[in-house]
Amino acid sequence: MRHTWLADAVVYEIYPQSFADSNADGIGDLRGVIERLDYLAWLGVNTIWFNPCFDSPFLDAGYDVADYLRIAPRYGTNDDLVELVVAARERGIRILLDLVAGHTSVEHDWFREEAERTSPDPLGDRYVWALDPPLRDTSGDLAGTASWVPSPGARPGYYLRNFYDQQPALNFGWTHLPADEPWRDPVDAPGPQRNRQTLRDVMAFWLDKGVAGFRVDMAFSLVKDDPGHVQTMVLWREMRAWLDAHYPDAVIVPEGAEPRLGEPLAFNADFFLVIGAEHASLFNDHSAGILPWNERLTPFFHAQGGGGFIAFEEAWDAAHADEPGRLVLMATADHDFNRLRCGSRTMEQLGSTLAFLLTWGTVPSIYFGDEIGMRYLPDLPDVEGAICNPTYNRAGCRTPMQWDDRPNAGFSSAAPELLYLPIDPDPDRPTVAAQRSDPDSTLHLVRDLLALRASTPALRAGPSTRVINADYPLAYLRGESHLVVINPTQDSMALTVPEALGARLLLGRGAGLHDDVVALEPFAFEILELPR
């Protein structure tokens, strides 16, 4: 039986370094999160997704794992994580951990041991090693380009990296096995099978401590030279069967969309990533110009209009072609890119944008601080892998949470120079405290939208979504019982919707219903319950 709770989930992504610092060292920690759980429950969040919390040298913000079974000391202890899981559960909140499945840090004991070996491990190598791989000049490669790195120890030859040089790829085997490259292991060789078992062991360790599942980083990077990710998906279907047998309520969500191979799907949802066209066609301003490989397009949610909704709609339909009830996770933003923005008039437009994200039918994920409209800060120093080339600075979306008007915006009582990243220096920066006292704030709007979603099953993931106007203003029906009309532009407009005659207003801003005409001011939206 597949787990139904994810369809009702509202995910809140916490970048642990920047959320709440309880011990005045300038870095966020788990106890700081425990102290803020009541805020998340008040907001209406029921699932927390943590970026990696495991022990790490933090050359890539924790995505370089040195020990999968130990919470990083900067965040606390394993017992702190268990306490957090229990305290969150008492408030109806589940915990998802970020699982880096495809690589580790060079400081992991597994890698250190293999790097000092002069011959392959008789139990099977955990990493990919080669004496004479097909070398090439990789000096201009973007991070994320698999390439070979000289061995740092007694072992001769090279190891394969998965992202940065400090992130050696774990050995899950290869699909293409040419005779002149004997270092390629088949997927059923001892090393790949050893890593498969370890992947189960790691998940079991944390599931036994009460976590609800995992968001899997680079989920489709495991088996190498794997066209269509066919063998990688064999692996994940194996993991799915194991989870269903031993942890039937646990969920796994990939980084990206699962390949459709005509087989049962292994993951519980697809993820429309900020980097992807599905997301960027709607909110492109918070990736284009920062990501060197993203073309700057006019997004649909832009104050001046001019964007198109069709690209997103087609991607949505494609995701549901083989499995109509497929869940799709979609975030406001995330730890790798810009903050949520849709042009120069960001704060004004957030209301209509958030109304879409929380009513369309996705499993929504709110990146911490987006509920108050925190801004991206350009030109910050490189921190823990924040920059992998001069045009890609991730530090700007990782600045500390802005809680109140105390020093360091209430994030930490440490001296400012000790903070993980600096606080937004704008004296008018938004804070939770200020917006909680303002019933017209973005924060209260998010809370109202989440409360409406919780009380209205038709607005959650699962019920049908039917677009009735894919231009401006956007209009769609949820479950054939609720109408959402959104104006993401700076111009007033109206739309005649025959289904709206006699409808009841549930929530809206700057909009009004006159018979069957929905009139919308700039950046307005309206959510209506249709007559039965």
N, C-alpha and C positions, 0 to 999 in steps of 0.2 A: 504494500500500500504506500503510495507516494504521500509525502508530507504536505499537508494543506496550509500550515501556518504561514508559509512564506508569501502566499497570496494576500494575506492581510498585513504583511510587514511594512513598517515605515523605518527605513534604515537611516542611521546617523553615523557618518564616517568621522572617526576621531583619529587625527594625527597625534599620537601620544605625546610627542615632544612639546606640543604647543597648546594643549587644552587647559591643563590646570596643574600648577606646581604646588605640592603640599609641603615640601621640605626646604624651600628657599635656596635650591641650588641652580635655579634658572631654567630647569628642564621639567616639562610636565611628567607626571607619573600616575600610576594606577590609583594610589590613594587620593590624588586630586580628583580623579574621575569618580571615585566612590562618593566624595564630598559633593559632587555636582549631579548625582543621579536624580535627586528630587527635581532639579530643573528639567532634565530630559523627560521625566515622567509628566511634569506639568505641561511641557511642550506637546506631548503626544507621541513621542518616539517609543517604539517597542522593540527595536533591534539596534545594537551597536556593532559597527564594523570597525575593528582596530587595524590600523596599519601595523607592520610587524613589531611584535613585542619581545621577540626572542633575543638571547644573548648575541651580541654582534660588535665588531669594531666600528660600526656606523660610518663606513666609507660611502655607503649608499643608503643612509637613513634607515638601516635595519633590514634592507633587502639583501644584505650580505650576512647570512646566518652563520654563527660560530657554534651554536648549540641549540637544536630544536626543542630540547626538553627543559630549558631553563629560561625563565623570564630575565630580560636584561636588567642588571642591577640598577641602572639609572631609573628604571620604572618601579622597582620593588622586588618582590619574591614570588615564587609559585603560590605561596599561601595568600599573598595579596590578590593574585588573580582569582583564586578560589573564593576569597571573601567578596570580591567584586561580582563574580558570577552569582553568588547567593544573594547579595544585596540587590543586584539588578533583577533577579528572578522575583524577588519579593515585590517589585514594582512593575511586574509584567514585561520585563525587558530581557531579551535574549542577547547572547554575545557571539559574534562571528570573529574569528581570527584570520589574519592574512597568512596564507601558507605559500612559502616560496619553494615550489616543488622542483624546479629545474636546475638550481645551482646553489652553492653555499659560498661562504667566505673562504679565502685562502687560509684563514686562521682557524677553520674547523679542524678538529683533531683528525678527522678522516683524511683531509687533504694533506695535512702535515705528515701523517704517517706514510701516505702513498708517495709524497714528494721525496721522502728519504729512502724509499725502497730502490734497489738496483734492478729489480725484476718485478713482473706483475704479481699481484696478490693471488695466492692459490685459491682463495675464497671468491675471487672475482674483483676486479678493480671497480671502485665506486665512481671514478672519474674517467674521462677519455684522454688517453695518453698515446703519443705516437713518436717514433724515432725520426721519421722523415715524412711528415705530412705535406700536403700541397701548400707550401708557404707562398705568401705574397706580401706586398707592402700594405700594411694595415694602418699606417700612421694617420691617414685621413678618414678612417672609418668613424661613423657615428657609433656611439654606444648602442648596444643591442645587435651589432653585427658580429656574428660568430666568427672567431678567428683564433689562430694558434699563438700561444704565449710560451716563451722559454721556461723550462722547469726551474723552479727556484731552489731545488735541493739536489741530492745525490742522484736522483733518478735522471737518466739521460733523456733528451728529447724535449717534447713540448706537451702542454695540456691545452684542451679546447676551452675557451671562455664562452659564457652565455650572454653576458652583457658588458660589464667592465672587466678589465684584466684581473681584478681582484675577486671575480665571481666565476670560478671554474664550473663548467657544465657537469652535472651528474650524468652518469652513464646509464641511459635507458635503452641503449642499443641503436642499431641502424637498420634501415630496410634494404638498402643497396649495398652489396658486399663484394666489391671487385677484388679479384685475386691479388692485385698489386698493392692493396691497402689492407694488410692483415690485421691492423690494429682496430678495424671496425668489428665490434661484437654484434652478433645477431641478438634480437630482442629476448631470446630464450637462453642466452648465455648466463653464467653464474653472476657476473657483475650486475647486469640489468635486473635479473631476478632478485638479487640481494637488495637493490634499491627499491624495487616494487614492495618487498616485504617491509622495508624501513618506512616507506610512505604510509603503509597501513599502521605501523607501530606508532609513528608520530601522531597521526590523526586519533588513534585510539587513546593515546596518553592524555590528550587534551579533552577529548569527548568524555572520558571517564571523570574528568574534573568538572564537567557540566557545561562546556561550551556547546553551542547549538550547531556549529558547522564552520565552513571555511570559504573565504574568497580565495581562489587559487591564482597566484601570480604566474603570468606566462604559461598558462595551463597547456598550451598546444606546442610548447617548445621541447618536449621531452625526448621522444624518439627522433633521431636525426635523419636527414635525407628521406623524409617521409611525405611524399606528395599527397595532398589532400588530408594529411594528418590521420591516415587510415590506422596505422599501428598505434599511434598515440591514443586514438579513441578506443581501440581494443583495450588498452591499459585502463582508461577511465571507466569503461563499462565494467571491467573487472572490479575496479574500486567501488563502483555503484552497487554491484551485486553484493560485495562484502559489507558495505554500509547498510544496505537494506536488510541483510541477515543479522547484523550485530548492533546497528545503531539506526533503526528505521525512522527515527524522527530527525536525523541529522541531514543538513543540506550542504551542497557544494555549488558554488557559483564561479564560473570561469572569468578570467580577464578577456572579454570579447564574446563573440557568438560561436556557439558550438557548430562544427561542421555537420552538414546533413549528409549522411552516408547511407540512408535507407535502413539503418539499424535503430533500435531503441535509444533514445537520448540518455546520456549519462549524467548530465548536470541538471540541476533543478530550475535553471533560468539561463537566458542569454543576458549579456551585459552590453548595452549600447554605450560604448566608451566615448568620452569627451573627444578623443582624438578622431573618432570615426565619422564618416559622412552622415550617418543617421542623426548624430547629435549636432555636428558642426553645421549642418544645413539649417538648423533651427537657431543655434546660439554661437555661430562661428567666431564672433568677436573674442570669445575667451579661449580660443586656441590659435587662430590665425595670427600671424605676426610674432608668435612666441614659438610655435613649432615650425621648424624650417621646411618641413615637407608638406605643410598644409597651405593650400591656396587660399588667399583671402577672398571670400565670397560675401555677398549680401545675405545675411541670415533672415529667416522669416520673422523672427522676433527682433525687429529693429525699429527704432523710432521713426525713421523715414520710410518704412515699408520697403517694397521692392524685392523682397525675397520670395522664395517659393516653398510651399508645403509638400509638394508632390514627392520629392526625394525621400523625406521622412516617411510619408505614408506608404510608399512602395517598399521601403525597408521593413516597416512594421508588418505589412501584409506578407512579405517573404518569410519573416520569422515565424509566422503562424500558418504557413502553407501546409506543412506536414503534420502539425500538431496545433489545432486551433486554440487550445487553452494554454499554449506555451507562455510562461512568465518571462517578462523582460525587465531587467533592472536598469533604471536610468537615473543618473545623478544630476544634481545641480551643477557640480564641478567636482574636482578631486585634487589629490595631493601632487599631481604631476603637471598641472596646467594653471591657467588663470582662474580667477574667481568668476562667479556667474555675472555676466554683463551682456548687454544687448545693444551696444552703441553708447554714445556719450551721456545719455540721460538715464543712467543705470538705476538709481534709486527710484525714480518715478516709474520705471517700467517693471520693476521687480514684482509688483503685485500681479500683473497679467501673466508674467512668466511663471511664477510659482503656482498660480491657479491652474495653468496647463499641466505642469509637472506633477501636481498632486491630484488631478482628476482624470488624466488621459486614460489610465488603465495599466500603467507600468507599476512595478515595485519601485517606489521612489527612494532615492538616497540623497540625504541632505548633507553636504560637506560642512563640517563644523564652521560656524560663523556666517554661512550664507543666509541663515534665518534672520540675521540682523543687517545683512548687506555689507559685510566686511569687504574691503577693497584689496586688490592686488597691488603690491608695492614693488615697483621696478628697481633695478640697480642695487639689489642687496648683495652682500658678500656670499661667495660660494660656501655653502654649509652642507656637509655630508652628501656629496654627490648632487648638489643643487644645480650644477651647470655641467652639461656634457658637450656643449659647444657654445660659442659666444652669443647665439641668438636664443638659447633655451635656458632660461633661469627659472627654476622651480621654487626658489626660496620665497619669491613674492607672494605665493599662495599658502605659505606655511607659517606665516607670522602668528604670534600668540593670540589666543582668544581674548576678546575685549569684554570683560565682565562688568566693569563699573568705572567710576572716576577716581579710584585710588591709584597710587603709583603703579606703574606697569599695567595699567588697566585692570588691576585685580587678578592678573594671571599669576604673579609671583611676588613675594616680598624680598627677592634677591636684589642686589645692586644691579642697575640697568646693564652694566657692561658684562654681567654674567649670564644674561638671558640667551637662550638658544638662538633666537632671532629678535631683532628690535621690534618694539611696539609701533604701530602706525602713529606717526608724529602729529597727524592732523588733530587739532584741538576739538574739531567737530566729529571725530570718529564715532561711529555708532557703538553703543554698549548694550548689554543685556539689561542692566539696571534701568537705564533711561527708557528703553523701549518697553519694558514691563510696565512702567508707569504711564505709558502713552497708549490708550486703547486703539488709536489709529495707526500704530507702528507696523512695520513689516513683521516684527516678531509676533504681534497679536494676530496678524493676518495668517501667518503660517499656523499658529495654534488653532485658529478658527477653521482653517481648511482641513487640518488633521482631525479635528473633532467631528467635522461634517463627514469626512471620509470614514471615520470609525463608526458613525451612526447610520451610514448609508451604504449598504453593500454594493449597490450599483456603481458607486464611484471608485471601488477598489479594483485591484487586478482581477481579471477573470471574466466579468460580464462584457458583453460585446461593446465595441466602439465603432460607430458608424458616422463618417464625416458627411455633413450635409452642406457645408460650404468650405472649400479648401483655399479660398482667397481671404481677403480682409473684409469683414472680421471673420475669424475662424469660428466655425460652429460644428459641434458634434453631439451625437446622442450616446449616452451610456446606458446599456441594458434596455434600450428603447423606452426608458422611463424617465430619464433625466437629460436635460439639455444644458450644455455649456457653450457660452458665446464669449469670445475673447477678442479684444482690440489691442494688439501690441504696438500700435503706432501713435504718433502725436496728433493725429487728425481725428475729429469726431466722425462717427459713421453710424449707420443703422442697417438692420437686416430684417426682412420679413421672413418669419418662420411659421408656417401654418400650424405646426405641431405645438407652438407655444401658446395658442389661444386658451385662456383659462388656466395657465400654469401658475404654480406657486413659487415665489422667490425663496430660495434657501440661503444664499449668500451672494453678495456682489459688492462692487465698488464702482461708482461713477456710471451706472447703467440703470435703465428703466424699461419696463414692459408696457406697451400701449396696444391693447388688443393682441395682434400677432406680430407686432413690430418691436424688436429689441433695439433701443437707442443707446449708444455707448459714447461716453466722453473719451478723450485720449487715455490710453493705458487702462481701460476699464474692462471689467468682466462681469458675467452674471451666470449663476448656477440655478437652474429652475427644475422643479419637479412637475412633470407633465400630468394633466388630468387623466384619471383612469378611464 
